[in-house]
Amino acid sequence: MEVHLFIDRTRTRLQAEHSTILALGLGTALFVVLAGAVMVLPPAAQIAMVIGAVGVVAFFLRPADLLLTFFLGRVLLDLMWWIPGRVGSLNLMELFTGGVSTLAGILVALELRKHARHPCLPAIVPYVVVLAFGGLRNLELRSAAEIMVRYFSPILILLLMTSLMDTRARRRRVVLSLAAVSAIPIVVSLYFLASGQMSSYVLAGYARLKGGYQNLHSHALMMLCIAAMGLFHLHRAWLTRNQRGLLLFGAYVLGAFVCLYFTYVRTAQLALVTCAAVYLLVTKRTRLLVAGGVVGLALVLGSETIQDRFKDLVLFFFPDDSVLARRKLGSGRMTIWTAAVSEYFRSPIGDIIFGLGIGKHWLLTRGAFNPYAIAAGGYVDPHSDYLTMTFQVGPIATLSYMAMQLQAVRAGIWVSRRSPDPLLRGWGAFTVGIIAGATVANMVSNAFINRVTVAWVLWGSAGVTFAEYLRLIDDGVIESSGAMGYARAAVRFIRPRSLPR
């Protein structure tokens, strides 16, 4: 016992010394760079570099605190798209995401052994290799780097959230602070709604609410995540009979619902319904699920707007050429998918296996019908994150990504059954729900893979659940399973009574 204690203390001391040496080395290098920058850069750039230098050193000295700060900052960054200022061709959001991704990548590489037992690692390895190969096949460095950061950075956030949120207090802080910070986008969007923004923005015959966001779909997907988190906390308040919490999160959810509804973005609305339904299934709240289904059916039957927005689902099975041709269903998705997939399978075998290369998915979609094709100059989005990834880097990366989602579902089910912390136990169920909602959105839209902020929220949330899952393994509450883990988890989920108590 004394030997093990000595080894642990020695390891802790060496890790602390390693971090100190690393911070001193980085500080010295940054000081040299800043000293030279003073001579050639304008004052604003110098101030930005000083802030960045302080952030870099602080990140390696207190990585858990700075990771949470960067994570929450990304939630708000999309609201700041209007701030001027660029460094070269990079705007504020690209600088932030690229800088944090670089720091996160360095930290993951330096502490790779910490991530060796992460359940997603067997899927992350082929994912990274195939993405790197796809990036090398695009000679346009700017576009390739931008897409690579979108694909890589959420996985880095996942790994660091799992390793750095190593106590239940830290995990609880992530859950609660994320909900608190997410109230800001609700308030901003409600302000724009009250100020009449919808009267100035019309798309597909509907006046839309963009809120404080530059992009309508980014707004809708963010409201989806926020509404889902609000429902989770509202359910927690209801279970604990917390009257103040019921009022607070009731208003929170109502505000997020209103903002999401007035975007009229079907993908986000459908994903929210999926998320809520799966969450209630995992938590065994069948009465609430049935009641929610009845309320939802009543809303659909009583609202011509909802019926009009989702009539494509009916017309897909019963097309009426006098109303809407099948090829135009879902903003032309049917023709885009069928034409692009056919073109993809006519490619050389190497392109079928490894994709056409990062950023080249538009080569398969430019000939398909799309009402925005002319405005997009031929750069037509496939309207499916899974297809976009497959066209660029092949099915290996897409299947690896989906395997990570399955691992998150598996970990979420275990945590929802076994965590001694009620908040984190509920968060495990929430993770299963948001993964299900993201899967629906990824299938039919440019969603949780190609949009950085919601991707960070998704995988950051999953990282908290994975951290709790690994803690349960360390405590002997659950056993680590191998390749049969998916099947065992599915059987135990279907027959929960067979789980050990």
Helices and strands as residue ranges (DSSP letters): H 2-40, H 43-61, H 63-77, G 78-80, H 92-110, G 112-115, H 121-136, H 141-164, H 168-181, H 183-194, G 197-200, E 202-203, E 206-207, H 216-239, H 243-261, H 266-282, H 286-302, H 304-309, H 311-317, G 326-328, H 329-345, H 349-354, H 362-365, H 385-393, H 395-418, H 422-444, H 452-474, H 485-494, G 496-498
